Each structure stands twice: as structure tokens, then as C-alpha cells.
């Protein structure tokens, strides 16, 4: 079964044919009444009823209750009814692929009103998309998922962690891997050009792979090479991103757009101006943003010079054993600390490997307790493992400047140890709509649903209108709020009263139902 724009709903492909009866002929199963509907287009809210038949929206408007008397009704009086939110940047792939059913429920996102997550961001996405989708269908998942093919996965598979260019045959292998992923349903190519080994790639290498994604109708999603002053600088990274889009023909999407660190605070104005100019020239450029002042990263990513990570953490530890190289690495890490605003701005939220480190303390506090300089405390951690950090490096003025752009959408970058996994969408609502009044409710809903669907090419998601998938969130505008904090990052958000995924209730009266109605949303690239 194929929907408009060639999207296949994998869970239905085996049991329905193109000759199935239309939605209009189906029996209504649920009516949502009396709510204020924001339909995902950016239009103002209006009172409207929604009639649902199975997994599809049958009718929006006046419900004609007598005609659908046998359908269950939800009274949404005083509540907001909107398309289920779509998160364009998550790290939920391991949860949805887990053998643990509780992880597969994906409730940290569901309680934010999210019905679809994209995974494979930052270049980490696998390319065996069909296998991932088959596993999700067999095990069942809570929310929908769409997949990005990852440059980092591809480069590491073909070249490893080495700092070198690919040979001609290696480049062909990488292109074939991306092509396969696109043919199996990936929506685009993701990169994390700041991260090892992706940072070793030159622009032209990325262009060649982005061309493959574009040829199959996919877009280019990127954690840029620099969001601060690590290498080519924030402005240089934006220019590289735009150049990749121009040369490849792919639409460009910048992940978690920000100005990271005091050295680039205030640079949002020129970044916005540059992107606006590219869009005026006809280039497709968008971005997502999380509403937190702290990014989530690791000590190795935040502080260690990129050259020292040739060969990954194993290569780093070999260099640390050499007194001369250790001194050079230490100097680079001191510059990293300065760039990040100092050790007091780095909160340890989790430990990795065999690292001996206490969480819930800043690097400055850890150093003080151990009687070391902060840089030496960081090196000690890296000698046996690594640590997750919440890095408090954003200026509210830059956050707000990006938030009001009509090409910026809501995203979480949701990952372990950071409250953004549990609270980004309600925090964006609370901060940008209710408190700061930077955007309207209609704009918030659009940037969290329909606009993201348009970017990712999810043709039957993101809008509440007849014929669309019945992914719907119903929330209390007075109670929709985050509860997760940096100290307690694993607290579900409040205010979502009902959440429908493919017409099934995942949340009912504020409690999860135990249902697993999610599907893999696969792009049909006509391979």
C-alpha cells in the first residue's frame, strides 16, 4: 500500500492492497469533540471535531454526531488538539531497537506529545534500514520512527577511525551503502562533521554522498563541523553546509542550530542573515532547535583536540602515554575549557566505560575534590573511559533569535543524561509561547508538526485533515510543561491528556495505555 509522495507504511504493506476501500467509506471509530484545533498549517485555532476511522482521519469540522453514534467520543473541551509532534533529531534508535519493551514504548517522547521520531542523526544512523524496520514491526514500538542514513556509520565501516581520504574504491563502497539505505526507505543522509571520524572528511567527500541521497529524494541533515571556534568556526561551518547543499542538490537541514560558547555569542544575527540570503536565492535550508541553554556532549567531544582522536579513544590514550603529546593535548584541552566557558559550566551527567567519576557535579567541583586542575581531572577520566556532560554554553539572546525564524523547527536532540530527551517540546511551548511570547500557539504547533513533516517528506503526517494518519496530541495548555531538570533528567512531562498514534491511544487521560501502535515510516525512492 502506498500513500501520496511514495511513503509506505511498512506494517500495512503485507496485508492491504492498492484496491482497498477509501477512508470515506470506513466506519468511524473515534470522535474528538469540542477541542480547539491547531491543524499544523499555521492557521489560527478553531473549534472543530475530528472523526477517526481506524488509523486515518475521516472528517474534520462538524462531526454529525448522529451519523457516528457508535463511535467512541473524547471530550476535548478546554484542550488543544494538534497533529502529533514530530521530532527531527533524536537519539532514540537504540531504545526503539531494544529487546526491552519499556524502552521501545518511547514514553519520554510520547509524554511530550511526540508521535514520530527521526533517528540516525549526527551521522550515527545505520544503513540496514529494512532490517531495522522489520525488527520494529516484529517487536512493536510505541511511536512511529523514520530513519536517516549516517555518514559516520558508513565511513567507519569502510575506512575505520583513520584520518585520511577514501580511495576511489572506498568512495564507491560508501556511495553504495547510502544508495542501499535510501532504497530501503531512509529519508535522507545525516552527518556529524564535528565528530571523529567524520571530521576527517573533506567537503567534497560529503558532497558525493549527499548527491546520492538527493538523487533518491532525500535531504541532507547535519551537525555542522563547528558551532563555535573549534576549527573552521561557526560561520565557516554554515558556509560549508550551504556549499554541500548547492553542489549536491540536496535540501539542507542544520541540526540543533546554536552559537556555542562566549566567543560566538551574538553571532546568531549574521548566521540568520546568511541563511536568509541562501533561501532568497532559492536554496532549501531549514534548521531545528532545542530550547535549552546547555548542550549535551562528552568530555572527549567538548575538550579534546580533533587531531588527538585519530584512531578514536584508543588512539587518544596512546598519545596520552607519550609525555610530549600529552602536553600538547593538555594545551588543546585548556583551550577547549576556555571555549566552553570554564570547568564550572560543565556538569557531569553520566559516566562511560570504566571512568571513575561522580555524576551530578561540575568538572570544577570534581577537580576541587581531587586536588587537581580541571584539565587534569578531565584527562584522568579519559584515561579509563569518558563522561557525559551538560555544557552550559548558550546565550538566551541567541536562542530567542533563532526561535523566531520561520525556517526553524522544534527538535530535542534527546539523549541520555540531558532533560531535553524528556522535556524539549513542552519547554519550547512554555518558554517561547507562554512566558516570552516570542511565537504564537499556531506557530509552535506548525514548527513541531507539519513543517517537520514537510522537511522530512512524511507525506501523510503532521496535519489534522481528512485522509491523514491519525497521529494526534490533545494537551492542556495550562499544564503542558517539562518536569525534567539537569539534576533529574528522567522525569516525564505533564499536560498531554491523550496521544493517538495511528489511531490508537498511547496516552489516555494522562496515563500510558501499554499500547505499541508505532510504525516504521519508510520512503519509497522508486529504486
N, C-alpha and C positions, 0 to 999 in steps of 0.2 A: 504494500500500500504506500503510495507516495502523495505527499501534500505539496502545496504550492512551493515554488522555488526549490523543489527537489529534495526536501528533507524527508527522511524515512524514520518512522518510529519503530525502532528495532523490535520492541516487544510485541508489535502487532503484525509484523511482516509475514509471519508464518501462518497466521490464522485468518487474514482478511484479504480480499482481492480488490482490484480496481472497480469491480462492479458492485461494491457494497452500497446499500441504500444511503441516501443523503441524510445529513443531520436533521434537516427539517422534518423528515418522516419519522424520526425516532420519538419514543415516549419520554417525556420529561421525568427526571429522577429527583431533582432538587430545584427549589426556588429560593433565591436570596432576595428578601424584601426590605424595603424602607431604608436602605443604606444610602449614603452619599457616595456616588460613584465617580472616581477619577480613572478614566479608561486607558491611560498610558499614552495618549496622543499629546498631552499638554493642555488639553481643554479644561476649562473650569469644572469643578464638581457639580453634579446634578443628582437629583433624586431619581433613581431608576431601579427596576427589579431585573434580576438576571435569572433566566431559566436554563438549566443544565440538563443535558441528555447524555448519560454515560460519561465519557471523557471529553465531551465537547460542549461549548456554549451554544445553546439553541436560539435564544432570543434575549435582547436587551431592550428595556423600555417598560411598557405597561405589561404586566405579566399575564393578564387574562386568567385570573385565579380559577375560575370555574372550569376552564379548559384543561387545567393541570391539577385537578383536585386531588389526585392520588400521589402527587409528588411531595416529598418532604419539604418543609419550609424552614428557613433560618430568618429570624427577625433581626435585621442589622440596624435598627433604629439607633441613631446617635453614633454610629460607627462609620468608618471609612472602608469602602470596598474598592479594591485596586487589583491590577494584574499582579500575580505572584512576582516578587522581585527576582532579578537575575543578576548574579554576582559574576563579573567578568574576570576576576582574578582571585583564585583561592589556591590553597594547598590541601584540598580535601580528597585528593586522589587516593591516598593511602587509606583514608577512612572508608571510602566507598568500595575499595578493593579488599577490605579486611575480611577475615573469617569471623570477626567479632560483630554480631548483629547490632549491638548498641552503637558501635562506630558507624555502621552502614546506615543507621537511621538518619544521620547527619542533622541531629537536633540543634546543635549550636547555630546552624544557619536557618533551620526551619523556624526557630523562635524569633528570628529577625524578620520573618515574612518572606524568606528566600525559598523559591520553588525550583530554581535551576542554578547550578554552579558550573563554571568552567574550570577545568583542571589542566595541568601540564604547563602552567605558566613559568616564567623565568627560565625557559629553556629546558625544564626538567621533564617534559612530557614524553612518555613512551611512544613508540611508533606502531606497536601491535594493537591498533585501535579495535579491530574486530575481536581480538581475544579479551580486551578489557570490557567491551560491550557485552560479549557473551557471558562473561563472569558476572557482570552486574545483573543481567537478566536472570541467570540461574540462581544467584544468591539473594536477589531482590535488594533494593535500596530505597531510602526514604525520599530523597529529592531527585529531580532529573539531573543529568550530567551531560555536558558536551566537552569534547576533547581538543586540545591543542597539541600538535607535534612539537617536540622540544629539540632545539639546536644543540643544547648541552648533551642530551642523551645521545644524539646522533654523532657528535664529534668525539665524545668519549668512547663510544662503541667502535669507531673506525680508527681514531688516532690515539686515544688514551688521554692522559693529562699533559702531554708534551707541549712545549712552547715552540711550535713550528707550523708551517703552512702544509696543507694537504697536497699529496701528489695528485696527478691527473686522475689516476685510477681511484684514489681515495675520495676525491671530489665526486666522481661518478657514483661511488657507493653511497655517499651521503645524500646525493640527489635522489637516488633510487629509494632510499629509506623514507625520505619526505614524500615522494610520489606515492609510495605504498600507503603511508599513513593517510594522505589525502584521499586516495581511492577507497580506503576502508572507512572513511567518514569523519576525519579530522576537519575542524572548521578553519584552521589556519596554522601558522608557524609561530612559535614563541622563542624568544631569545632572552638570555640574561648576560649581556655582554660585559657586565662588571665582574661576573663570577668565573673562577677557574673551572674548566679550561676554555670557556667561551671567550674570555678576554684576550686569548692568544690569537683569535681570528681577526684578519684584516676585513675592512669593509666589503671589499669585492667578494670575499668568500661568502659572506652573509647574503649579499645581493643575489648570488647564483641560486641559493636555496630559497630565498624569498620569491624568485621568479617561478620556481616550481609550485609553490603554494598559490601564487597568483594565477597561474595557468589553470589551476583546478578550482578557482573561485574563492580561495581562502585569503585571509588577511594576515598582516604582519603585526604581532604583539610583542612589545619589547620592554624589558627592564634595561634601560639605556646603559651605555658604557660608563657614564658618570652622572651623578646627581649633585655633585659637589665640586671639589677641586682635586680629585684623586689622580686623574690622568689628563684627559682632553678637556675637562671642565664641563659644567652643565650646559653652557651654550654650544660648545663643540659637540656634545653628545646629541643635542637636539638637531644640529645641522647634519650629523651623520645619519640620524634616524630618518630625517626628511629625504636625504640623498638615497638611502636604501629604498624608500618608497618610490621615489622618482625613477630610479634605474630599474627596479623590479616590476613596477606597475601595480604593486600591492597597496591596498589601503593600509594606513599606518595607525596603530593604536599604542599610545605610550602608557605603560603601567605605572600606577601609583605616582602620578606627577607631583613633584615637590622641589623645593630648594633646600637641600640638606646641609646644615651647618652654617655657623656665623659668616663664613667667607662668602656665601652666596645668598644670604638673607636680603630680600628686596629685589632679587633678580627675576621674580615672577613677572614683573611688568614687561621686561624685554623678551622673555620666553613667550609670553602670551602674544605680544606683538609679532614675533617671528612666525608663530603658528597661524595666527590670523592672516598673515601675508600669504603663507603657503596655501591656506584654504581659499583665499581670494583668487589665487592662481589656478584653482581647480583641483588641488590635491586633496585627497581624503585623509584627514588627520583628526583623530579623537584621542581622548585620554580618560583614565579612571583615577579616582582619588579616594583615600580613606581619611576620615575626619580627625585623626589622632595626631598629637604633637610629637609622638615618639614613633620611630620606625622600629621594625623588628629585624634583628640580624644576629650574627655570631661574632665572637672576638676575632676569628680569622678573617672574616669578611670586612669588619669595621676598621681594623687596625693594621693588619699585616700588608706590607707592600706586595703588589701583584707578582712581581718577579720572583719573590721568595716562595710562591706557591706553585711554581713549576714542578709537576710531579705530585701535586696535592699536599695534604698534611704530612704524608711520609717524606716528601721532598723537603718540606719546611723543617721537619725535625732533624734531618740530616744536616741542613745548613746551620741550625742552632747549635749543633755539636762542634762546629768549626768556630773558634773564637773570633776570627776576623769577620766572618759572615754574620755571626750572632750580633756583633757590634753594629754592623750595617742594618740588620733587620731591626734592632732596637731603636736606631735613629729614625728609621721609617715609621715605626710604631709610635714614637713620640710625636711625629708629625701627624699621624692618624688621630692621636688623642687630642691634639690641638684642634684639628679639623672638626672633631666631634664635640668640641666644647669642654673637654676635660673629663677626668675619670668620674666626677660626681654626676655627670649626665648619662652614665652607662649603668643601667640596672640589670643585674644578672637574674634571669628568669628561668633558667634551666641549664643542666649540665649534660654534656655529651661525651661518649666514650668513658674513659677512666678518670676524667678530670676530678680532682679533689677541690671542690668549691662549694660554698654555701650560697643558696639562692635567696632572693629577696633582699640582697644587699647591693649597693653600688660598688663599682670597681674601686672607688676611693675608700670606701669602708673596709672592703676586703684587704686592700693594701695596708691600711692603718692597723688592722688586727694582726696582720702577719709581719709588720715591721718592715715592709718593703716599699719601694717606689711603685706606683700603679703600673708602670710599663713592665716592671719585673714580675709583678703579681700576674699580669696577663700572660707573660711568657711562660711562667710556671704552669699555668692552666693548659697552655697549648702543648706543653711537653708530654702530657698524658691524655689529652682529649681536647675539648673545646667547650664553649658555653654560649647559650642563647642570651641575647641582650635586648632590652628595650632601650633605644637610643634617643634621648630627648633633644632633637636637633632641628625642629621646625619652628618658624616664626608664625604666630597666628595671622599676621597680615598677609603672608604668602598663601596660607591655607585658604583664607577667605577670598583672595584674589582669584585663585584657581576655581574655587567653588561656584562662582557666579558665571563662569563661562558656559555658553550653550553647547560646547563640544566636550564638556567634562561630565562623566557619569559616576555613579556611586560604585565603589568596589571595596573589598575588605582586605585583600592580601592575607586572608585569615590563616594563621599558622599557630602552632603550639607555643604557649607561654606568653601570648600577647592578647589583650582583651579584644582586639579587632576581630578575632575569629568568632566571638560571641556577641559583639555589640555594635558593629560599624554602621549598619543601616539605621537603627534607632538613634544612634548618636548623631548621625548626619541630619536626621529629622529634628532631633532636639536642638542641636547647635544652629543649623542653618535656617530652619523654618520657624521654630517656636521662640528661641532665645535671641538670635542675632537678626532674624527676619531678613536674611540675605536672599532667600528664594521662597517661592510660594509652594503650597502643598501640591499644586498641579505640576510644577516644575520638579519637585522632589520625586513624585511618582514617576514622571516620564524618565528622569535620569536614572531611575532604579529599575525600570522595566522595559517599556517599548523601545527606548533609544538603545539600550544594550542589546536587545533582540535584533535591532537593525544592524548594529555593528558586527555582531557575530553571525548574522544570516540565519537566525532562528525564525523562520517564516511564519510559524503558527503559534508563536509565544509572544508575550509582552503586551498584549492588548486585550481588553474585555470587549469583545464584539462577536457577533454570530459567526460560527464556523471555527473559531479559535479554540485551542486546547483550554480546558477548564482548570487552569492554574490561577488561583485567586487567593488573595490575602484579605482578611477582614480584621481591622485593628481599631482599638480605642485611641483616638487622637490625644486624649488627656493622659493616657497611661503608657503609651508606646515609648519605651525608654531602655537604655542599656543598664545593666547591673554589674557587668564585669569591670574590674579595675586592674591596674598593673600589679597590685598585690594579690588580688583574687581574680585571675583572668578567666576562670571557667564557670561563670555564672550566666545562666540563660537570661535573655532579655524579657521584658514584660510588655504586655499590651496587645499581643496577637491573640484574638479570640478564636478565629477559625483560619485554617490554612488548607486549601484544596490543591492537590497535585493530581493532574489527570482525572479530575472529577471526584477523587476520593479524599476523605477528610484525614489529614495527617495530624492536625491540631483541632480539637473541638472543645469549646468553652475554656480555652486556655490550657488544656491538657493534651499531651500527645496520645494518639489512639493506639499506637502499636502497628499501624498500617505501614506497608512498604510499597507505595504506589509509584515510585520513581522509575524513569526510563532513561536509556541512553539515546540522546538526540544526535543522529548521525547525518552528516551532509552527504548528499548524493552528488558526486562530482562527474558522473557520466563517464567513468573510466572504461 
